[in-house]
Amino acid sequence: MTATQESYSPCREQFALYTGPSSPCFTPILAGITNPDPSYEIRRPCGDCYVFEYVLCGKGHIHYRQQEFLAEAGDAYLLCPGEYQHYYSDRQDPWKKIWFNVNGSLVRHLLTDYGLDSVSKITSFQNPKYLYAIFSAIEKEPVHCTDELALHLHRHIQALSAHLGNHIAAPTQAAAMKDYIEHNLTLPIGIDDIAAHVHLSRSRAIHLFRDVYHVTPYSYYLSQKLELAQTLLKRTHLSVQEISDRLGFSDYHHFSGFFKKNCGLSPTQYRAL
């Protein structure tokens, strides 16, 4: 960062620097533990990252979104990029805190999904375990821990939301994939489309969906597409060609092959049962 972006006083800190691949979707930067120091101060005229912090002991002061608030032991807070960010130790009782700096559209979507995009301070949160998990993951494997960091951050955001009572938060990424599949059965979507919808890699999307629903997202898509085809064959007078067109198949032969492979019968044979 340049001097115009951030100014700070030196202090005793432990750092865990992420050095692996990143993307516009998810860009881990740095995690750390700041030890008590009355001279500690961070000032970013226009913050260039998301800041997740938890106060382990002591106190600190935050100036953010034209407000000033005090954060004490057990409190968590979060700051968004593009905003003035200024925070510093209380001179009489300087804080110790654990934190994670990160960027990416995934973070923005998660904060929106869990009703936290306008939240700054979470009082008496009392749960630093996911930030510790992030710090430990980067320390242990700073290059190949992207998926693990995304999962820990997701859980941290979930926990913040639950603590605030945001029980009507948007569904998890697995549920969001399931919903996306069910609303796009008439389109020829693939695993890349499904993963992109929730801003995950192919492997992470498959792993997460399978953990929750015990099937891969693409297998679920095919099973739901087959079920819809069966319903249309049994309950409508649409021709097989019309059903093929409605379900987004390139031609009748493609649809017929798909149906017979997954059902054991041709569309015409199934309709005649």
C-alpha positions in Angstrom: 0.0 0.0 0.0 1.2 3.5 -0.7 1.6 6.1 2.0 -1.5 8.0 0.7 -3.6 4.8 1.1 -2.6 3.9 4.6 -0.7 5.4 7.5 0.0 3.7 10.8 2.2 3.6 13.9 4.5 0.7 14.3 3.4 -2.0 16.8 4.0 -5.6 17.7 2.0 -7.8 15.4 2.0 -11.4 14.1 1.3 -11.6 10.4 0.2 -14.5 8.1 0.5 -13.4 4.5 -1.4 -15.2 1.8 0.7 -15.8 -1.3 -1.5 -18.1 -3.3 -3.7 -17.5 -6.4 -6.5 -15.0 -6.2 -9.4 -13.8 -8.4 -11.9 -11.0 -8.5 -14.3 -13.4 -6.7 -12.0 -14.0 -3.7 -8.7 -12.4 -2.8 -7.3 -13.2 0.6 -4.6 -10.7 1.6 -3.4 -10.9 5.2 -4.3 -12.1 8.6 -2.8 -11.0 11.9 -2.8 -10.7 15.6 -2.2 -7.2 17.0 -0.7 -7.1 20.5 -1.5 -4.2 23.0 0.3 -1.0 21.9 -1.1 2.4 22.8 0.4 3.9 19.7 -1.3 1.5 17.2 -3.2 3.4 14.5 -4.5 2.6 11.0 -5.9 5.2 8.7 -7.1 4.6 5.2 -8.7 7.6 3.5 -10.4 5.2 1.1 -10.2 1.6 2.3 -9.1 -0.9 -0.3 -10.2 -4.1 1.4 -12.7 -5.7 3.7 -11.6 -5.7 7.3 -12.8 -8.4 9.8 -11.6 -7.9 13.3 -12.3 -9.2 16.8 -11.1 -7.6 20.0 -9.5 -10.1 22.3 -8.8 -7.7 25.2 -8.6 -4.0 25.8 -10.3 -1.3 23.8 -10.1 0.5 20.5 -11.7 3.4 18.7 -13.2 3.2 15.1 -14.1 6.1 12.8 -16.1 4.7 9.9 -19.1 5.9 7.8 -19.1 9.3 9.6 -19.5 7.6 13.0 -17.2 6.9 15.9 -17.6 3.9 18.1 -15.7 2.0 20.8 -14.9 -1.7 20.5 -14.1 -3.7 23.6 -13.1 -7.2 24.5 -15.6 -9.7 22.9 -16.7 -7.2 20.2 -16.3 -7.8 16.5 -16.5 -5.3 13.7 -16.2 -5.2 9.9 -15.3 -2.4 7.5 -15.9 -2.3 3.7 -13.6 -1.0 1.0 -14.3 2.4 -0.6 -14.9 4.0 2.8 -12.8 6.1 5.1 -11.3 3.7 7.7 -9.6 4.9 10.8 -9.1 2.8 13.9 -6.6 3.0 16.8 -5.9 1.6 20.3 -7.3 3.2 23.4 -4.3 4.9 25.0 -5.2 3.8 28.6 -6.3 0.2 27.7 -4.9 -0.7 24.3 -6.5 -3.6 22.5 -5.3 -7.0 21.4 -7.1 -8.2 18.3 -7.2 -10.8 15.6 -8.1 -9.8 12.1 -8.4 -10.7 8.4 -8.1 -8.4 5.3 -9.7 -9.7 2.1 -11.3 -8.6 -1.1 -13.6 -10.0 -3.8 -17.2 -10.2 -4.9 -17.8 -13.3 -2.8 -17.3 -11.3 0.3 -19.7 -8.6 -0.9 -22.3 -11.2 -1.8 -22.0 -13.0 1.6 -22.4 -9.7 3.5 -25.5 -8.9 1.5 -26.9 -12.4 1.8 -26.5 -12.4 5.6 -27.8 -8.9 6.1 -24.5 -7.4 7.2 -23.7 -5.0 4.4 -24.8 -2.0 6.6 -23.4 -3.4 9.9 -20.2 -2.2 11.4 -20.0 -3.3 15.1 -21.2 -6.6 16.5 -21.3 -6.2 20.3 -20.4 -9.1 22.6 -19.9 -11.5 19.8 -17.5 -13.7 21.8 -16.5 -16.0 19.0 -13.1 -15.5 17.4 -12.6 -19.1 16.4 -13.1 -18.7 12.6 -10.6 -15.8 12.5 -8.1 -18.0 14.4 -8.8 -20.7 11.8 -8.1 -18.3 9.0 -4.9 -17.1 10.6 -3.8 -20.7 11.3 -4.6 -21.9 7.7 -2.5 -19.1 6.1 0.4 -19.8 8.5 0.3 -23.5 7.7 -0.2 -23.3 4.0 0.0 -19.7 2.6 -0.3 -20.8 -1.1 -3.0 -23.6 -1.3 -5.6 -22.6 1.3 -8.1 -20.5 -0.7 -11.0 -22.8 -0.4 -10.4 -23.3 3.3 -10.2 -19.5 3.9 -13.5 -19.0 1.9 -15.2 -21.6 4.1 -13.9 -20.2 7.4 -14.9 -16.7 6.3 -18.4 -17.9 5.3 -18.8 -19.5 8.7 -17.6 -16.3 10.4 -20.1 -14.2 8.5 -22.9 -16.8 9.3 -22.0 -16.6 13.0 -22.0 -12.8 13.0 -25.4 -12.8 11.3 -26.9 -15.4 13.7 -25.6 -13.4 16.7 -27.5 -10.4 15.4 -30.6 -12.5 15.0 -30.6 -12.3 11.2 -32.4 -15.6 10.9 -34.0 -14.6 7.6 -30.6 -14.4 5.9 -30.3 -15.7 2.3 -29.6 -19.4 1.8 -26.2 -21.0 2.0 -24.2 -21.4 -1.2 -25.3 -25.0 -1.5 -29.0 -24.0 -1.3 -28.3 -21.1 -3.7 -26.9 -23.6 -6.2 -29.9 -25.9 -5.8 -32.3 -23.0 -6.3 -30.4 -21.9 -9.4 -30.6 -25.4 -10.9 -34.3 -25.7 -10.2 -35.0 -22.4 -11.9 -33.0 -23.2 -15.0 -34.0 -26.7 -15.9 -35.1 -25.5 -19.4 -31.6 -24.2 -20.1 -28.5 -26.2 -21.1 -26.4 -25.2 -18.1 -23.2 -26.8 -16.9 -21.1 -27.0 -13.7 -19.2 -23.9 -14.7 -22.5 -21.9 -14.8 -23.6 -23.4 -11.4 -20.3 -22.6 -9.7 -20.1 -19.1 -11.2 -23.6 -18.3 -9.8 -22.2 -18.6 -6.2 -18.7 -17.4 -7.1 -16.9 -20.6 -6.3 -14.4 -22.8 -8.2 -15.7 -25.9 -9.9 -14.1 -28.2 -7.3 -15.4 -26.2 -4.4 -18.9 -26.0 -5.8 -19.0 -29.8 -6.3 -17.6 -30.5 -2.9 -19.9 -28.1 -1.0 -23.1 -29.3 -2.9 -22.2 -33.0 -2.4 -21.6 -32.4 1.3 -25.1 -31.0 1.7 -27.2 -33.0 -0.8 -25.0 -36.1 -1.2 -24.9 -35.7 -5.0 -23.0 -33.5 -7.4 -24.7 -30.3 -8.6 -24.6 -31.5 -12.3 -26.1 -34.9 -11.3 -28.9 -33.1 -9.5 -29.5 -30.9 -12.5 -29.8 -34.0 -14.8 -32.1 -35.8 -12.3 -34.4 -32.8 -12.0 -34.4 -32.3 -15.8 -35.4 -35.9 -16.2 -38.2 -35.6 -13.7 -39.5 -32.5 -15.5 -39.4 -34.4 -18.8 -41.3 -37.3 -17.2 -44.0 -34.9 -15.9 -44.4 -33.2 -19.2 -44.7 -36.6 -21.0 -47.4 -37.9 -18.6 -49.4 -34.8 -17.8 -49.4 -32.8 -21.0 -50.3 -33.4 -24.7 -47.1 -31.7 -25.9 -45.3 -33.7 -28.6 -41.9 -35.2 -27.8 -40.3 -32.6 -30.1 -42.1 -29.8 -28.2 -40.9 -31.1 -24.9 -37.4 -31.4 -26.3 -37.5 -27.8 -27.3 -38.9 -26.6 -24.0 -36.2 -28.4 -22.1 -33.4 -26.7 -24.1 -32.1 -29.7 -26.0 -30.3 -29.1 -29.3 -32.6 -31.6 -31.1 -35.0 -34.4 -30.7 -32.3 -37.1 -30.9 -30.3 -35.5 -28.1 -33.3 -35.4 -25.9 -34.3 -39.0 -26.7 -30.8 -40.2 -26.0 -30.7 -38.4 -22.7 -34.1 -39.7 -21.7 -33.4 -43.3 -22.6 -29.9 -43.3 -20.9 -31.4 -42.0 -17.6 -34.8 -43.7 -17.6 -34.2 -46.9 -19.6 -37.0 -46.2 -22.0 -37.5 -43.9 -24.9 -39.8 -40.8 -24.4 -42.5 -42.5 -26.5 -42.2 -45.8 -24.6 -42.4 -44.0 -21.2 -45.5 -42.0 -22.3 -47.3 -45.3 -23.4 -46.9 -46.9 -20.0 
